[in-house]
């Protein structure tokens, strides 16, 4: 997405749609800081991505691993604790 320059207005909700391998997950992971970019710049709400910015972004990866030995509330607490560490 060279020079994509996409600007979102307050209150807008966007989604990524495309075939497998198009880069949807890669873009989200770049925005969330889960992987590092090779070049370029990412700005969310006019700022470089940070934990404060990430708290305003929803991301649910398709490959979420669940622990069968944990109760539902234990799973939720575990993922909540990981989010606080990021």
N, CA, C and O atoms as CSV, one atom per row, in Angstrom:
chain,resi,resn,atom,element,x,y,z
A,1,UNK,N,N,0.841,-1.188,0.000
A,1,UNK,CA,C,0.000,0.000,0.000
A,1,UNK,C,C,0.873,1.232,0.000
A,1,UNK,O,O,0.877,2.002,0.961
A,2,UNK,N,N,1.587,1.413,-1.043
A,2,UNK,CA,C,2.485,2.554,-1.137
A,2,UNK,C,C,1.682,3.852,-1.192
A,2,UNK,O,O,0.785,4.015,-2.019
A,3,UNK,N,N,2.028,4.767,-0.291
A,3,UNK,CA,C,1.372,6.081,-0.231
A,3,UNK,C,C,-0.147,5.982,-0.217
A,3,UNK,O,O,-0.830,6.699,-0.948
A,4,UNK,N,N,-0.672,5.089,0.619
A,4,UNK,CA,C,-2.123,4.901,0.674
A,4,UNK,C,C,-2.823,6.180,1.096
A,4,UNK,O,O,-3.844,6.543,0.512
A,5,UNK,N,N,-2.288,6.878,2.110
A,5,UNK,CA,C,-2.846,8.163,2.533
A,5,UNK,C,C,-4.323,8.115,2.857
A,5,UNK,O,O,-5.048,9.054,2.528
A,6,UNK,N,N,-4.791,7.059,3.486
A,6,UNK,CA,C,-6.200,6.933,3.831
A,6,UNK,C,C,-6.471,7.736,5.093
A,6,UNK,O,O,-5.744,7.608,6.078
A,7,UNK,N,N,-7.497,8.551,5.072
A,7,UNK,CA,C,-7.870,9.362,6.230
A,7,UNK,C,C,-9.273,8.969,6.683
A,7,UNK,O,O,-10.192,8.895,5.867
A,8,UNK,N,N,-9.439,8.719,7.965
A,8,UNK,CA,C,-10.733,8.368,8.533
A,8,UNK,C,C,-11.264,9.531,9.347
A,8,UNK,O,O,-10.510,10.212,10.041
A,9,UNK,N,N,-12.542,9.751,9.260
A,9,UNK,CA,C,-13.186,10.788,10.074
A,9,UNK,C,C,-13.639,10.201,11.394
A,9,UNK,O,O,-13.813,8.988,11.517
A,10,UNK,N,N,-13.827,11.052,12.372
A,10,UNK,CA,C,-14.281,10.623,13.689
A,10,UNK,C,C,-15.591,9.852,13.570
A,10,UNK,O,O,-16.513,10.280,12.875
A,11,UNK,N,N,-15.666,8.724,14.248
A,11,UNK,CA,C,-16.886,7.929,14.258
A,11,UNK,C,C,-17.023,6.946,13.119
A,11,UNK,O,O,-17.948,6.134,13.117
A,12,UNK,N,N,-16.119,6.998,12.142
A,12,UNK,CA,C,-16.189,6.062,11.018
A,12,UNK,C,C,-15.676,4.692,11.430
A,12,UNK,O,O,-14.785,4.570,12.271
A,13,UNK,N,N,-16.246,3.678,10.829
A,13,UNK,CA,C,-15.793,2.306,11.019
A,13,UNK,C,C,-15.391,1.772,9.656
A,13,UNK,O,O,-16.164,1.837,8.701
A,14,UNK,N,N,-14.183,1.248,9.572
A,14,UNK,CA,C,-13.677,0.690,8.314
A,14,UNK,C,C,-13.403,-0.784,8.497
A,14,UNK,O,O,-13.171,-1.254,9.611
A,15,UNK,N,N,-13.433,-1.497,7.416
A,15,UNK,CA,C,-13.075,-2.909,7.428
A,15,UNK,C,C,-12.207,-3.195,6.210
A,15,UNK,O,O,-12.284,-2.508,5.192
A,16,UNK,N,N,-11.389,-4.215,6.340
A,16,UNK,CA,C,-10.540,-4.652,5.233
A,16,UNK,C,C,-11.194,-5.869,4.592
A,16,UNK,O,O,-11.516,-6.845,5.269
A,17,UNK,N,N,-11.386,-5.797,3.282
A,17,UNK,CA,C,-11.984,-6.897,2.542
A,17,UNK,C,C,-11.064,-7.236,1.387
A,17,UNK,O,O,-10.556,-6.344,0.708
A,18,UNK,N,N,-10.848,-8.525,1.163
A,18,UNK,CA,C,-10.021,-8.949,0.049
A,18,UNK,C,C,-9.733,-10.429,0.123
A,18,UNK,O,O,-10.028,-11.073,1.130
A,19,UNK,N,N,-9.166,-10.967,-0.922
A,19,UNK,CA,C,-8.870,-12.401,-0.949
A,19,UNK,C,C,-7.720,-12.758,-0.017
A,19,UNK,O,O,-6.976,-11.885,0.431
A,20,UNK,N,N,-7.582,-14.045,0.267
A,20,UNK,CA,C,-6.462,-14.522,1.065
A,20,UNK,C,C,-5.153,-14.066,0.434
A,20,UNK,O,O,-4.982,-14.131,-0.784
A,21,UNK,N,N,-4.231,-13.604,1.272
A,21,UNK,CA,C,-2.920,-13.184,0.784
A,21,UNK,C,C,-2.854,-11.747,0.302
A,21,UNK,O,O,-1.813,-11.312,-0.192
A,22,UNK,N,N,-3.953,-10.995,0.435
A,22,UNK,CA,C,-3.968,-9.612,-0.055
A,22,UNK,C,C,-3.261,-8.637,0.886
A,22,UNK,O,O,-2.944,-7.517,0.485
A,23,UNK,N,N,-3.009,-9.047,2.133
A,23,UNK,CA,C,-2.306,-8.182,3.078
A,23,UNK,C,C,-3.173,-7.570,4.158
A,23,UNK,O,O,-2.712,-6.697,4.893
A,24,UNK,N,N,-4.416,-8.003,4.273
A,24,UNK,CA,C,-5.324,-7.438,5.283
A,24,UNK,C,C,-4.770,-7.616,6.698
A,24,UNK,O,O,-4.646,-6.649,7.450
A,25,UNK,N,N,-4.447,-8.834,7.046
A,25,UNK,CA,C,-3.921,-9.109,8.396
A,25,UNK,C,C,-2.591,-8.412,8.623
A,25,UNK,O,O,-2.312,-7.951,9.730
A,26,UNK,N,N,-1.776,-8.332,7.595
A,26,UNK,CA,C,-0.472,-7.666,7.721
A,26,UNK,C,C,-0.661,-6.193,8.054
A,26,UNK,O,O,0.039,-5.664,8.918
A,27,UNK,N,N,-1.590,-5.522,7.388
A,27,UNK,CA,C,-1.846,-4.101,7.662
A,27,UNK,C,C,-2.315,-3.910,9.096
A,27,UNK,O,O,-1.834,-3.015,9.791
A,28,UNK,N,N,-3.248,-4.742,9.545
A,28,UNK,CA,C,-3.747,-4.627,10.921
A,28,UNK,C,C,-2.608,-4.863,11.909
A,28,UNK,O,O,-2.468,-4.124,12.883
A,29,UNK,N,N,-1.799,-5.886,11.664
A,29,UNK,CA,C,-0.687,-6.188,12.569
A,29,UNK,C,C,0.335,-5.054,12.596
A,29,UNK,O,O,0.910,-4.763,13.644
A,30,UNK,N,N,0.563,-4.413,11.450
A,30,UNK,CA,C,1.454,-3.247,11.402
A,30,UNK,C,C,0.878,-2.106,12.239
A,30,UNK,O,O,1.591,-1.490,13.031
A,31,UNK,N,N,-0.400,-1.832,12.065
A,31,UNK,CA,C,-1.057,-0.761,12.806
A,31,UNK,C,C,-0.972,-1.025,14.312
A,31,UNK,O,O,-0.700,-0.114,15.093
A,32,UNK,N,N,-1.206,-2.271,14.709
A,32,UNK,CA,C,-1.208,-2.635,16.126
A,32,UNK,C,C,0.203,-2.774,16.703
A,32,UNK,O,O,0.366,-2.942,17.912
A,33,UNK,N,N,1.215,-2.703,15.845
A,33,UNK,CA,C,2.587,-2.828,16.313
A,33,UNK,C,C,2.987,-4.255,16.638
A,33,UNK,O,O,3.955,-4.484,17.364
A,34,UNK,N,N,2.243,-5.216,16.104
A,34,UNK,CA,C,2.558,-6.617,16.350
A,34,UNK,C,C,3.701,-7.102,15.461
A,34,UNK,O,O,4.389,-8.067,15.792
A,35,UNK,N,N,3.894,-6.429,14.339
A,35,UNK,CA,C,5.049,-6.680,13.475
A,35,UNK,C,C,5.642,-5.331,13.092
A,35,UNK,O,O,4.960,-4.308,13.147
A,36,UNK,N,N,6.909,-5.334,12.704
A,36,UNK,CA,C,7.599,-4.082,12.350
A,36,UNK,C,C,7.579,-3.866,10.845
A,36,UNK,O,O,7.676,-4.812,10.063
A,37,UNK,N,N,7.454,-2.617,10.460
A,37,UNK,CA,C,7.461,-2.267,9.041
A,37,UNK,C,C,8.888,-2.123,8.531
A,37,UNK,O,O,9.804,-1.833,9.301
A,38,UNK,N,N,9.072,-2.327,7.235
A,38,UNK,CA,C,10.388,-2.159,6.611
A,38,UNK,C,C,10.675,-0.696,6.293
A,38,UNK,O,O,11.819,-0.247,6.366
A,39,UNK,N,N,9.625,0.043,5.940
A,39,UNK,CA,C,9.796,1.452,5.602
A,39,UNK,C,C,8.437,2.136,5.688
A,39,UNK,O,O,7.414,1.493,5.921
A,40,UNK,N,N,8.446,3.429,5.498
A,40,UNK,CA,C,7.203,4.184,5.511
A,40,UNK,C,C,6.791,4.607,6.911
A,40,UNK,O,O,7.545,4.456,7.872
A,41,UNK,N,N,5.589,5.135,7.004
A,41,UNK,CA,C,5.090,5.678,8.261
A,41,UNK,C,C,3.628,5.311,8.428
A,41,UNK,O,O,2.860,5.318,7.465
A,42,UNK,N,N,3.251,4.994,9.646
A,42,UNK,CA,C,1.859,4.704,9.970
A,42,UNK,C,C,1.405,5.724,10.997
A,42,UNK,O,O,2.080,5.948,12.001
A,43,UNK,N,N,0.262,6.339,10.743
A,43,UNK,CA,C,-0.322,7.283,11.692
A,43,UNK,C,C,-1.784,6.906,11.887
A,43,UNK,O,O,-2.521,6.690,10.925
A,44,UNK,N,N,-2.183,6.832,13.144
A,44,UNK,CA,C,-3.558,6.519,13.509
A,44,UNK,C,C,-4.063,7.686,14.344
A,44,UNK,O,O,-3.430,8.071,15.327
A,45,UNK,N,N,-5.195,8.244,13.958
A,45,UNK,CA,C,-5.732,9.428,14.635
A,45,UNK,C,C,-4.678,10.541,14.659
A,45,UNK,O,O,-4.606,11.314,15.615
A,46,UNK,N,N,-3.859,10.618,13.595
A,46,UNK,CA,C,-2.845,11.655,13.475
A,46,UNK,C,C,-1.579,11.401,14.270
A,46,UNK,O,O,-0.677,12.239,14.276
A,47,UNK,N,N,-1.492,10.256,14.944
A,47,UNK,CA,C,-0.335,9.954,15.783
A,47,UNK,C,C,0.279,8.621,15.376
A,47,UNK,O,O,-0.373,7.775,14.764
A,48,UNK,N,N,1.552,8.456,15.732
A,48,UNK,CA,C,2.184,7.164,15.526
A,48,UNK,C,C,1.524,6.161,16.460
A,48,UNK,O,O,1.134,6.521,17.571
A,49,UNK,N,N,1.391,4.898,16.027
A,49,UNK,CA,C,0.752,3.898,16.876
A,49,UNK,C,C,1.410,3.804,18.259
A,49,UNK,O,O,2.632,3.883,18.384
A,50,UNK,N,N,0.584,3.635,19.282
A,50,UNK,CA,C,1.047,3.503,20.663
A,50,UNK,C,C,0.011,2.684,21.416
A,50,UNK,O,O,-1.054,2.384,20.876
A,51,UNK,N,N,0.310,2.323,22.647
A,51,UNK,CA,C,-0.659,1.552,23.431
A,51,UNK,C,C,-1.945,2.352,23.656
A,51,UNK,O,O,-3.025,1.767,23.728
A,52,UNK,N,N,-1.845,3.682,23.769
A,52,UNK,CA,C,-3.041,4.511,23.931
A,52,UNK,C,C,-3.901,4.455,22.666
A,52,UNK,O,O,-5.121,4.310,22.740
A,53,UNK,N,N,-3.254,4.570,21.513
A,53,UNK,CA,C,-3.975,4.485,20.239
A,53,UNK,C,C,-4.566,3.090,20.079
A,53,UNK,O,O,-5.721,2.949,19.677
A,54,UNK,N,N,-3.779,2.055,20.390
A,54,UNK,CA,C,-4.251,0.685,20.230
A,54,UNK,C,C,-5.463,0.385,21.097
A,54,UNK,O,O,-6.253,-0.497,20.762
A,55,UNK,N,N,-5.624,1.097,22.201
A,55,UNK,CA,C,-6.782,0.865,23.058
A,55,UNK,C,C,-8.072,1.315,22.375
A,55,UNK,O,O,-9.166,0.977,22.825
A,56,UNK,N,N,-7.943,2.079,21.287
A,56,UNK,CA,C,-9.109,2.560,20.537
A,56,UNK,C,C,-9.375,1.728,19.286
A,56,UNK,O,O,-10.278,2.045,18.512
A,57,UNK,N,N,-8.591,0.663,19.082
A,57,UNK,CA,C,-8.705,-0.166,17.886
A,57,UNK,C,C,-9.099,-1.578,18.304
A,57,UNK,O,O,-8.501,-2.145,19.218
A,58,UNK,N,N,-10.090,-2.140,17.644
A,58,UNK,CA,C,-10.484,-3.523,17.900
A,58,UNK,C,C,-9.813,-4.448,16.909
A,58,UNK,O,O,-9.815,-4.188,15.706
A,59,UNK,N,N,-9.241,-5.526,17.410
A,59,UNK,CA,C,-8.582,-6.503,16.538
A,59,UNK,C,C,-8.799,-7.884,17.110
A,59,UNK,O,O,-8.433,-8.149,18.255
A,60,UNK,N,N,-9.392,-8.770,16.326
A,60,UNK,CA,C,-9.592,-10.147,16.730
A,60,UNK,C,C,-8.968,-11.024,15.655
A,60,UNK,O,O,-9.557,-11.216,14.591
A,61,UNK,N,N,-7.774,-11.560,15.925
A,61,UNK,CA,C,-7.132,-12.416,14.926
A,61,UNK,C,C,-7.920,-13.702,14.727
A,61,UNK,O,O,-8.579,-14.182,15.650
A,62,UNK,N,N,-7.851,-14.250,13.539
A,62,UNK,CA,C,-8.570,-15.478,13.227
A,62,UNK,C,C,-7.977,-16.704,13.882
A,62,UNK,O,O,-8.641,-17.736,13.974
A,63,UNK,N,N,-6.746,-16.614,14.336
A,63,UNK,CA,C,-6.077,-17.787,14.891
A,63,UNK,C,C,-5.956,-17.713,16.412
A,63,UNK,O,O,-4.915,-18.061,16.969
A,64,UNK,N,N,-7.003,-17.267,17.077
A,64,UNK,CA,C,-6.971,-17.161,18.533
A,64,UNK,C,C,-6.893,-18.562,19.126
A,64,UNK,O,O,-7.674,-19.444,18.770
A,65,UNK,N,N,-5.950,-18.755,20.025
A,65,UNK,CA,C,-5.791,-20.037,20.703
A,65,UNK,C,C,-6.511,-19.990,22.037
A,65,UNK,O,O,-6.306,-19.072,22.832
A,66,UNK,N,N,-7.343,-20.969,22.276
A,66,UNK,CA,C,-8.042,-21.060,23.541
A,66,UNK,C,C,-7.447,-22.209,24.355
A,66,UNK,O,O,-7.039,-23.230,23.801
A,67,UNK,N,N,-7.405,-22.033,25.647
A,67,UNK,CA,C,-6.874,-23.046,26.552
A,67,UNK,C,C,-8.028,-23.909,27.059
A,67,UNK,O,O,-8.857,-23.432,27.834
A,68,UNK,N,N,-8.094,-25.163,26.638
A,68,UNK,CA,C,-9.237,-25.999,27.015
A,68,UNK,C,C,-9.345,-26.256,28.518
A,68,UNK,O,O,-10.424,-26.580,29.012
A,69,UNK,N,N,-8.240,-26.115,29.246
A,69,UNK,CA,C,-8.268,-26.388,30.684
A,69,UNK,C,C,-8.757,-25.186,31.502
A,69,UNK,O,O,-8.963,-25.314,32.709
A,70,UNK,N,N,-8.946,-24.022,30.867
A,70,UNK,CA,C,-9.393,-22.824,31.578
A,70,UNK,C,C,-10.894,-22.605,31.394
A,70,UNK,O,O,-11.460,-22.923,30.348
A,71,UNK,N,N,-11.524,-22.056,32.431
A,71,UNK,CA,C,-12.923,-21.641,32.311
A,71,UNK,C,C,-12.983,-20.367,31.469
A,71,UNK,O,O,-11.964,-19.707,31.265
A,72,UNK,N,N,-14.165,-20.025,30.987
A,72,UNK,CA,C,-14.333,-18.858,30.113
A,72,UNK,C,C,-13.807,-17.592,30.776
A,72,UNK,O,O,-13.070,-16.828,30.153
A,73,UNK,N,N,-14.181,-17.360,32.038
A,73,UNK,CA,C,-13.725,-16.135,32.715
A,73,UNK,C,C,-12.209,-16.119,32.894
A,73,UNK,O,O,-11.598,-15.050,32.882
A,74,UNK,N,N,-11.601,-17.286,33.060
A,74,UNK,CA,C,-10.140,-17.359,33.162
A,74,UNK,C,C,-9.478,-17.004,31.823
A,74,UNK,O,O,-8.447,-16.332,31.790
A,75,UNK,N,N,-10.087,-17.464,30.721
A,75,UNK,CA,C,-9.589,-17.119,29.391
A,75,UNK,C,C,-9.638,-15.607,29.189
A,75,UNK,O,O,-8.666,-14.996,28.746
A,76,UNK,N,N,-10.786,-15.013,29.521
A,76,UNK,CA,C,-10.957,-13.575,29.334
A,76,UNK,C,C,-9.965,-12.783,30.181
A,76,UNK,O,O,-9.402,-11.794,29.713
A,77,UNK,N,N,-9.750,-13.207,31.413
A,77,UNK,CA,C,-8.782,-12.529,32.276
A,77,UNK,C,C,-7.376,-12.653,31.690
A,77,UNK,O,O,-6.618,-11.683,31.683
A,78,UNK,N,N,-7.031,-13.830,31.204
A,78,UNK,CA,C,-5.711,-14.049,30.613
A,78,UNK,C,C,-5.478,-13.075,29.441
A,78,UNK,O,O,-4.454,-12.393,29.392
A,79,UNK,N,N,-6.435,-13.018,28.503
A,79,UNK,CA,C,-6.258,-12.135,27.347
A,79,UNK,C,C,-6.299,-10.663,27.753
A,79,UNK,O,O,-5.619,-9.835,27.148
A,80,UNK,N,N,-7.088,-10.334,28.771
A,80,UNK,CA,C,-7.113,-8.970,29.271
A,80,UNK,C,C,-5.758,-8.589,29.868
A,80,UNK,O,O,-5.265,-7.484,29.645
A,81,UNK,N,N,-5.161,-9.510,30.626
A,81,UNK,CA,C,-3.848,-9.247,31.219
A,81,UNK,C,C,-2.788,-9.063,30.140
A,81,UNK,O,O,-1.929,-8.189,30.258
A,82,UNK,N,N,-2.841,-9.875,29.097
A,82,UNK,CA,C,-1.866,-9.706,27.996
A,82,UNK,C,C,-2.030,-8.333,27.369
A,82,UNK,O,O,-1.037,-7.668,27.075
A,83,UNK,N,N,-3.243,-7.905,27.163
A,83,UNK,CA,C,-3.507,-6.591,26.555
A,83,UNK,C,C,-2.898,-5.476,27.399
A,83,UNK,O,O,-2.368,-4.508,26.852
A,84,UNK,N,N,-2.967,-5.599,28.719
A,84,UNK,CA,C,-2.394,-4.574,29.611
A,84,UNK,C,C,-0.882,-4.517,29.507
A,84,UNK,O,O,-0.290,-3.458,29.717
A,85,UNK,N,N,-0.236,-5.648,29.183
A,85,UNK,CA,C,1.224,-5.683,29.058
A,85,UNK,C,C,1.704,-5.022,27.787
A,85,UNK,O,O,2.837,-4.543,27.732
A,86,UNK,N,N,0.865,-4.983,26.759
A,86,UNK,CA,C,1.282,-4.456,25.430
A,86,UNK,C,C,1.491,-2.962,25.486
A,86,UNK,O,O,1.839,-2.350,24.477
